Amino acid sequence: MSQPTSLQYRFGEFCLDVAERRLLRCGVNIPLAPKVFDTLLLLVENSGHLIEKEEFMKKLWPDTFVGDDALARNISVLRRALGGTSDSQSVIATVPKRGYRFVAEVDHNGSKSENFQTADLWHIAKALHQQPAPPMQQPITPTPAEPAGSNGNGIASVTIPSPALAASPSWLRPVPFVFFTLVLGVLAGLITFYLLHHVQSP
């Protein structure tokens, strides 16, 4: 049975190396007779599908007449090699009076698997490229609370200072008051001096 030299099948802890005709479990070789290996390979190649007994006979013993016992014996050996019992149905299921089905999930590695993975990656990249970019979110500005001088409509009453007072530094704002006080003091002194001097003169 000629197969692609790079083809491997993986299921669970097992690897079926077609080129080397080996069954490995966690890297450890599990020896199988040639017809037993061919039985497993036929099952794995058609995983999930029913294989009729007649097809086993045509593929495994094309020029020899054998009974169903030979096929049943190969299936029993395979079930034990795959970690089950001779009648376990977890990996190889029996379809009464018809044949067998490989029910474990199989991962195809090698040239076929690489083609499938490359196609899948291309479709994923294309889908991501076609998706529109998410809109940029505007920063949320917190709404300030109404000031104490609000008129009840959400509009605060603001007292606008005079331009001269608003433009002048804070330390110059008391100067007019002090200057006015000094002027009043000087005028009061002059008036007092004049009155006193006018009263005391003959």
C-alpha positions in Angstrom: 0.0 0.0 0.0 1.9 3.1 -1.3 1.3 6.3 0.7 2.9 9.8 0.7 6.2 9.5 2.5 5.6 12.6 4.7 2.1 11.6 5.9 1.4 10.9 9.5 -1.8 10.5 11.5 -2.1 11.5 15.1 -4.9 10.5 17.5 -4.7 10.9 21.3 -1.2 9.7 22.4 -0.6 7.8 19.2 1.2 8.6 16.0 0.8 6.5 12.9 3.9 7.0 10.7 3.0 5.8 7.2 6.5 6.1 5.7 8.2 4.1 8.5 5.1 1.8 9.0 5.2 2.4 12.7 2.7 3.0 15.5 4.1 5.2 18.2 2.7 6.0 21.6 4.3 9.0 23.2 7.3 8.3 21.0 7.6 4.7 22.0 7.2 2.1 19.1 4.4 -0.4 19.4 5.2 -3.4 17.2 2.5 -4.5 14.8 2.3 -7.3 12.3 2.1 -6.1 8.7 -1.6 -7.0 8.2 -2.5 -5.6 11.5 -0.7 -2.3 10.6 -2.6 -2.3 7.2 -5.9 -2.8 9.0 -5.2 0.2 11.3 -4.1 2.3 8.4 -7.3 1.6 6.5 -9.4 2.5 9.5 -7.5 5.7 10.2 -7.6 6.8 6.5 -11.3 6.5 6.7 -11.9 7.7 10.2 -15.5 8.4 11.1 -16.7 6.3 8.2 -18.0 2.7 8.1 -15.7 0.2 6.4 -17.5 -2.9 5.2 -16.0 -6.3 5.8 -15.8 -6.9 2.0 -13.6 -3.8 1.6 -11.2 -5.1 4.3 -10.9 -8.3 2.4 -10.3 -6.6 -0.9 -7.6 -4.3 0.5 -5.8 -6.6 2.9 -6.1 -10.0 1.3 -6.7 -9.2 -2.4 -5.4 -12.6 -3.7 -6.2 -14.8 -0.7 -9.5 -16.1 0.6 -9.8 -15.7 4.3 -12.7 -15.8 6.7 -14.1 -13.1 9.0 -12.0 -14.5 11.9 -8.8 -13.1 10.5 -10.3 -9.6 10.4 -11.8 -10.0 13.8 -8.4 -11.1 15.2 -6.7 -8.0 13.7 -9.3 -5.7 15.2 -8.9 -7.4 18.6 -5.1 -7.0 18.5 -5.4 -3.3 17.5 -7.8 -2.5 20.3 -5.4 -3.9 22.9 -2.5 -2.1 21.2 -4.4 1.2 21.5 -4.9 0.8 25.2 -8.3 -0.9 25.4 -9.6 -4.4 25.7 -10.2 -6.8 22.9 -13.9 -5.7 22.7 -13.4 -2.0 23.5 -15.5 0.4 21.4 -13.8 3.7 22.4 -11.4 3.8 19.4 -12.7 1.1 17.0 -16.4 0.6 17.0 -18.1 -2.5 15.7 -21.1 -2.1 13.3 -22.8 -5.5 13.7 -22.9 -7.7 10.6 -21.4 -4.9 8.5 -17.9 -3.8 9.5 -15.9 -1.4 11.7 -15.5 2.4 12.2 -12.6 4.3 13.6 -14.2 6.8 16.0 -11.2 8.6 17.6 -10.5 12.1 16.4 -7.6 12.0 13.9 -5.2 14.9 13.1 -3.5 14.7 9.7 0.1 15.8 9.8 2.4 16.1 6.8 1.8 17.5 3.3 -2.0 17.3 3.3 -2.2 18.8 6.8 0.1 21.7 5.8 -2.1 22.6 2.9 -5.2 22.6 5.1 -3.5 24.7 7.8 -2.2 27.2 5.2 -5.7 27.6 3.7 -7.3 28.1 7.1 -4.7 30.7 8.1 -5.3 32.6 4.8 -9.0 32.7 5.4 -8.6 33.9 9.0 -6.2 36.7 7.9 -8.6 37.8 5.1 -11.5 37.9 7.5 -9.5 40.0 10.0 -8.4 42.4 7.2 -12.0 43.0 6.1 -13.3 43.8 9.5 -13.7 47.6 10.0 -11.5 49.3 12.6 -13.3 50.0 15.8 -14.3 53.7 16.2 -12.1 55.8 18.5 -13.8 56.5 21.7 -14.0 60.1 22.8 -12.7 60.9 26.3 -15.5 61.3 28.8 -15.5 64.7 30.4 -17.2 64.7 33.8 -20.1 67.2 34.1 -19.3 69.8 36.7 -21.8 70.4 39.5 -23.8 73.6 39.5 -22.0 76.4 41.4 -23.6 78.0 44.4 -24.6 81.1 42.5 -26.7 79.2 39.9 -30.0 80.7 39.0 -31.7 77.2 38.9 -31.6 76.8 35.1 -28.1 75.4 35.2 -26.6 78.8 34.3 -24.5 80.3 37.0 -24.5 84.1 37.7 -21.0 85.4 37.3 -19.7 88.8 38.5 -17.3 90.3 35.9 -14.6 92.5 37.5 -13.7 95.8 35.9 -10.9 95.6 33.3 -8.5 97.8 35.3 -9.0 95.7 38.5 -8.8 92.4 36.7 -5.6 93.4 34.9 -3.8 94.9 37.9 -1.9 92.6 40.3 -3.5 91.7 43.5 -1.0 93.7 45.6 -1.9 96.9 43.8 -5.6 96.8 44.4 -5.5 98.4 48.0 -3.3 101.3 46.7 -6.2 103.7 45.7 -7.8 103.4 49.1 -4.5 104.0 51.0 -3.8 107.0 48.8 -7.2 108.5 49.4 -6.8 108.0 53.1 -3.4 109.8 53.1 -4.9 112.7 51.1 -7.7 113.1 53.6 -5.3 113.0 56.5 -3.1 115.7 55.0 -6.1 117.9 54.2 -7.3 117.5 57.8 -3.9 118.4 59.2 -3.7 121.5 57.1 -7.2 122.7 58.0 -6.4 122.1 61.7 -3.1 124.0 61.5 -4.8 126.9 59.7 -7.6 127.2 62.3 -5.2 127.0 65.3 -2.9 129.6 63.8 -5.7 132.0 62.9 -7.2 131.8 66.4 -3.9 132.3 68.3 -2.8 135.4 66.2 -4.0 138.9 67.6 
